[in-house]
Amino acid sequence: MRPKQTLFLGLILLLPVLAFLFLKTFGTNRFALPTYLPERVDSTQIGGEWQRDTVFHTLADFRLPSQLGRVVSQQDLNGGLYVTSFLSTPCSGACQTLNSQLMRVQEKFRRESRVRLVSYTTDSVAVLARYAEQYGAIAGKWFFLTGDKTALYRLATQEYRLPTPAGATPGLVQSQNLFLVDREKRVRGIYDGTKVREVNRLITEISVLLYNYDHDKPSR
């Protein structure tokens, strides 16, 4: 057999091995979601060169009564991700549409303990209990939380950076937005909760985060 033929045959036999090694090393599909609410930009010097790194806002703790009457805090949501909403008082129109869309999210991830829903409102605990019954909220999965207007105003404007009209008095800031919060308590997605297409995107991006968590290396 001629040298060129031998070399050609060797390359043909080697290609499947190279393809396997490439896929094994680089073939794991990973999807990156953006992170919202930048806090500051830090600069560090590495190898004589300055590198800029954006630090994103981490949501602060809270302690608020739920529809069941017990206090729920950020610690109760550790280990997973959650979807935040801010409900108008009384809840009608767009607010009802938003809750109907959240029912879809709850049903999609009914058996996924790492996914929970958190809805803030200034209504009483008795009203929250009616919301929970009306929308089929699963205990321990969908939390309706209430609190005084000042605390909820601070939560909406300082933690989620929701805009408020000039001269507005403290109170719950109403919004059609849904916020996807990851296990590091950072906002990873913002969606219009009244639009089916946007909520479909939310469902997809929840699945993306869960996939990434399931495929994280043990050292992380």
PEFEN-V490136 format. One record per run of one state. SS is the DSSP state (2 for helix, 1 for strand, 0 for the rest). FROM is the first residue (numbers start at 1). LEN is the number of residues. If there is no record, write none. Layout:
ss-><SS | SS>
from-><FROM | FROM>
len-><LEN | LEN>
This chain:
ss-><0 | 2 | 0 | 1 | 0 | 1 | 0 | 1 | 0 | 1 | 2 | 0 | 1 | 0 | 2 | 0 | 1 | 0 | 2 | 0 | 1 | 0 | 2 | 0 | 1 | 0 | 1 | 0 | 2 | 0>
from-><1 | 3 | 27 | 38 | 47 | 49 | 57 | 63 | 67 | 71 | 74 | 78 | 81 | 87 | 94 | 109 | 115 | 122 | 125 | 135 | 142 | 147 | 149 | 160 | 177 | 182 | 187 | 193 | 196 | 215>
len-><2 | 24 | 11 | 9 | 2 | 8 | 6 | 4 | 4 | 3 | 4 | 3 | 6 | 7 | 15 | 6 | 7 | 3 | 10 | 7 | 5 | 2 | 11 | 17 | 5 | 5 | 6 | 3 | 19 | 6>
